[in-house]
């Protein structure tokens, strides 16, 4: 049974903010199908009453005092920004022009 | 003075302490070797000559002024390009971060600097640490110094190649599913993945946060332990950092004794589909451990058979979330013709900036986390992960450490698996169960496979925060094989470019 087709890949790419080329859709559909079929093997395991494990340390809620500390210098951060203006990141328009 | 690049970190440290050689001389010797031979290996993405010599001068000055310096002060190191170093480019092997200059040091780098370890440069890697061959680097593939037509392992293949090519006695890698251990195995050196939380992740560009762990590479177990000791320790900047003393890995590496230790062979890792030469060397090392007085028995980790499926759901899921930060707004690449909306800029930047494997994993993760599939894929994988960890905990009630071959095969040919993601993933079969459980594991060289005369590694696995045990067993095996071979395995590697 096919888990994934061209349309599904296009949908995943949209969710993941990837502007995939038309030519990539078939290639990924084929590869993702193979990978997903293989990882679906986890479904064979009986996991009734098993608690999910999100990480290995068992640590929960690490707190610290809420005190101000010196932070990174603004100019050093903006130096590697694709665009900046007036000490801020400059970004493309976010809202469509109506 | 003999060739400085052939000395171990411990040997260099002793010469530096005696004052028979300066840190600048040591650094220059390694930079010269990189200059003349890295053309063929391609292990570095960026060599920081000026910075390295400056660091070395500082160490020499401190020694001259009789200031207290660490034992590794002046010893050079190669750093995987996934850890930030202030003022030095960090790309993660990706075009999306090309040209980014981090404004801060990762905690690991901070610790290296304060120990006076000289950072020679940043090493190549699979893009965002996703891969087992370093061919997924967006820049160029790295070659295995044993045979330049073979892969150096991955994702820390630049670091493993640099150490095995004698460009540096020490290197740092990161291991999410085997990315230190497998490259160490296929290049004939030592590599260790500390307990999860043992080394700070602050400044380590995230791939899969619940699994990522930085660790040391070296040509000897003791060198590896000394670097481990420098890197590890609690860090308030990483909330998953363990607030416990660093296990005494250095003393353990020096013990060279496994008498009375209980060692378990993981039953599921071996057999059909595993390269004969790998299994032969593994079986010999089992006999060796027995002859040294260890009690060896087979032990079953039943759910390890599901580790590959579990890992390739959990790691891509975390990656799809972590890599959302690369949006072309604050750093790195931005694709924009000036007329696009922010969302269009993101879509085009990510499409152009990420390579194929990264896009593949982002989409697998997006799929596994999307509504309708979440329970069957991601949530189920987290439960199976718990069962794998439980199997390992149970095993450690009976034995002190577990062993297996590090990887099912020796280094394969460049290009052989690039179009077959599943074949590439299989290289991690043995390294994944300890990764998922967050427990420490090491690869030590145990010989060359009969078929191809390429290095084979033994994986040693210990319980959480018992990292010293992997060093104890690794050190003992190394000592015994060193006597047999009259040197280290790496000494049998062919000379690069005809140079001695």
Interface residues (C-beta under 8 A of the other chain):
Chain A: X4 X9 X12 X13 X15 X16 X17 X18 X19 X20 X21 X28 X31 X32 X34 X35 X36 X38 X39 X40 X41 X42 X43 X44 X45 X47 X50 X51 X52 X53 X54 X55 X56 X57 X59 X62 X64 X72 X73 X76 X77 X79 X80 X81 X82 X83 X89 X91 X92 X93 X94 X96
Chain B: X99 X100 X101 X102 X103 X104 X195 X196 X197 X209 X210 X236 X239 X240 X242 X303 X306 X308 X309 X310 X312 X313 X320 X324 X327 X328 X329 X330 X331 X332 X333 X334 X336 X340 X341 X342 X343 X344 X345 X346 X347 X348 X350 X351 X354 X359 X360 X362 X363 X364 X366 X367 X368 X370 X376 X377 X379 X380 X381 X382 X383 X384 X385 X386 X387 X389 X421 X422 X437 X438 X439 X464
